Amino acid sequence: MSFIDGLYARVRGAGKRIILPETDDPRVLEAARLMLDEQIAVPVFLAAPPQPVPGSLLVDDLVEREAALAECTAQLVERHRRKAMSAEEAAARLQQPLTLAAALLGAGHVDVGIAGSLATTGDVIRAGLSGVGLREDSRLVSSVFVMQFANKVLTYGDCAVMPEPDAAQLAQIAINAAHAHAALTGDTAKVAMLSFSTCGSAEHALVDKVREALALARAQAPELLIDGEFQYDTATVPEIGRRKAPDSAIAGQCNVLVYPDLNAGNIAYKIAQREGGARAMGPLLLGFAKPWMDLSRGCSSRDIVDLAVLSSLMA
């Protein structure tokens, strides 16, 4: 059984309820049908979709709408108490499908939320911050892609959220990515902090940031196997890792690759997917209190189902 087949087997029949607010997208409706056909999850819609999806649920099937709206309104007011959001302002926000879907997730009426086939990443994240909120131990939202290659599985982060993370943010991205990789694959995370430099081969402010992030991550999560700064081949190719970083315990065998900024991460995953034949599963948004996920707007129906599988494992 392949890695991905194993993930599908783990969620099959669990019946997780996944809210899908973008019912105007035919890819979403096809994904919903696939989820039901393959017993991956139960799709939930805010309102009846333009084309029926037998076996799916509406929010009204789960909860009385007026009561749910009142609950979600109170939830948003509480979450935004520092900004003194009024009940009227909260109710107005809940007219937006993304925010309503996120708030229903935050209130526990569904298990997972997936959006972004039509909406931008910024809109999806803003809705998640309003409706779901961050975990108590989280200071930011980041993302990973799980990359299935012919002979291995790697986790790439951050490829979708943080354009120019500072050292502290990059350390948190690395820690989040390591925990996600271990949870999804069952393997020990071996984390590489990537750069155009390997172990001091270059000096530049951009390299300094990666080194500082590595030190912070080690201080915050001393149990992690994490090293750097590494170039990609030093991190993943055993013979190069041994040659260029002989003192490292994980060089050449890293399975979590942390990119220094969003330019590098986003370009890397798309090259691996489009030119290298990797199956890119994600992005998985990390840091929210509950699984609230963002799709690439270039996604396929199968990509949506893949993300449903991964996020169900995190619910």
Secondary structure in CASP SS format (residue, H / E / C, confidence):
PFRMAT SS
TARGET T0000
AUTHOR 0000-0000-0000
METHOD secondary structure of the structure
MODEL  1
M C 1.00
S C 1.00
F H 1.00
I H 1.00
D H 1.00
G H 1.00
L H 1.00
Y H 1.00
A H 1.00
R H 1.00
V H 1.00
R C 1.00
G C 1.00
A C 1.00
G C 1.00
K C 1.00
R E 1.00
I E 1.00
I E 1.00
L C 1.00
P C 1.00
E C 1.00
T C 1.00
D C 1.00
D C 1.00
P H 1.00
R H 1.00
V H 1.00
L H 1.00
E H 1.00
A H 1.00
A H 1.00
R H 1.00
L H 1.00
M H 1.00
L H 1.00
D H 1.00
E C 1.00
Q C 1.00
I C 1.00
A C 1.00
V E 1.00
P E 1.00
V E 1.00
F E 1.00
L C 1.00
A C 1.00
A C 1.00
P C 1.00
P C 1.00
Q C 1.00
P C 1.00
V C 1.00
P C 1.00
G C 1.00
S C 1.00
L E 1.00
L E 1.00
V H 1.00
D H 1.00
D H 1.00
L H 1.00
V C 1.00
E C 1.00
R H 1.00
E H 1.00
A H 1.00
A H 1.00
L H 1.00
A H 1.00
E H 1.00
C H 1.00
T H 1.00
A H 1.00
Q H 1.00
L H 1.00
V H 1.00
E H 1.00
R H 1.00
H C 1.00
R H 1.00
R H 1.00
K H 1.00
A C 1.00
M C 1.00
S C 1.00
A H 1.00
E H 1.00
E H 1.00
A H 1.00
A H 1.00
A H 1.00
R H 1.00
L C 1.00
Q C 1.00
Q C 1.00
P H 1.00
L H 1.00
T H 1.00
L H 1.00
A H 1.00
A H 1.00
A H 1.00
L H 1.00
L H 1.00
G H 1.00
A C 1.00
G C 1.00
H C 1.00
V C 1.00
D C 1.00
V E 1.00
G E 1.00
I E 1.00
A E 1.00
G C 1.00
S C 1.00
L C 1.00
A C 1.00
T C 1.00
T H 1.00
G H 1.00
D H 1.00
V H 1.00
I H 1.00
R H 1.00
A H 1.00
G H 1.00
L H 1.00
S H 1.00
G H 1.00
V C 1.00
G C 1.00
L E 1.00
R C 1.00
E C 1.00
D C 1.00
S C 1.00
R C 1.00
L C 1.00
V C 1.00
S E 1.00
S E 1.00
V E 1.00
F E 1.00
V E 1.00
M E 1.00
Q E 1.00
F C 1.00
A C 1.00
N C 1.00
K C 1.00
V E 1.00
L E 1.00
T E 1.00
Y E 1.00
G E 1.00
D C 1.00
C C 1.00
A C 1.00
V C 1.00
M C 1.00
P C 1.00
E C 1.00
P C 1.00
D C 1.00
A H 1.00
A H 1.00
Q H 1.00
L H 1.00
A H 1.00
Q H 1.00
I H 1.00
A H 1.00
I H 1.00
N H 1.00
A H 1.00
A H 1.00
H H 1.00
A H 1.00
H H 1.00
A H 1.00
A H 1.00
L H 1.00
T H 1.00
G C 1.00
D C 1.00
T C 1.00
A C 1.00
K E 1.00
V E 1.00
A E 1.00
M E 1.00
L E 1.00
S C 1.00
F C 1.00
S C 1.00
T C 1.00
C C 1.00
G C 1.00
S C 1.00
A C 1.00
E C 1.00
H C 1.00
A H 1.00
L H 1.00
V H 1.00
D H 1.00
K H 1.00
V H 1.00
R H 1.00
E H 1.00
A H 1.00
L H 1.00
A H 1.00
L H 1.00
A H 1.00
R H 1.00
A H 1.00
Q H 1.00
A C 1.00
P C 1.00
E C 1.00
L C 1.00
L E 1.00
I E 1.00
D E 1.00
G E 1.00
E E 1.00
F E 1.00
Q C 1.00
Y H 1.00
D H 1.00
T H 1.00
A H 1.00
T H 1.00
V C 1.00
P H 1.00
E H 1.00
I H 1.00
G H 1.00
R H 1.00
R H 1.00
K H 1.00
A C 1.00
P C 1.00
D C 1.00
S C 1.00
A C 1.00
I C 1.00
A C 1.00
G C 1.00
Q C 1.00
C C 1.00
N C 1.00
V E 1.00
L E 1.00
V E 1.00
Y C 1.00
P C 1.00
D C 1.00
L H 1.00
N H 1.00
A H 1.00
G H 1.00
N H 1.00
I H 1.00
A H 1.00
Y H 1.00
K H 1.00
I H 1.00
A H 1.00
Q H 1.00
R H 1.00
E C 1.00
G C 1.00
G C 1.00
A C 1.00
R E 1.00
A E 1.00
M E 1.00
G E 1.00
P E 1.00
L E 1.00
L E 1.00
L E 1.00
G C 1.00
F E 1.00
A C 1.00
K C 1.00
P C 1.00
W E 1.00
M E 1.00
D E 1.00
L C 1.00
S C 1.00
R C 1.00
G C 1.00
C C 1.00
S C 1.00
S H 1.00
R H 1.00
D H 1.00
I H 1.00
V H 1.00
D H 1.00
L H 1.00
A H 1.00
V H 1.00
L H 1.00
S H 1.00
S H 1.00
L H 1.00
M H 1.00
A C 1.00
END
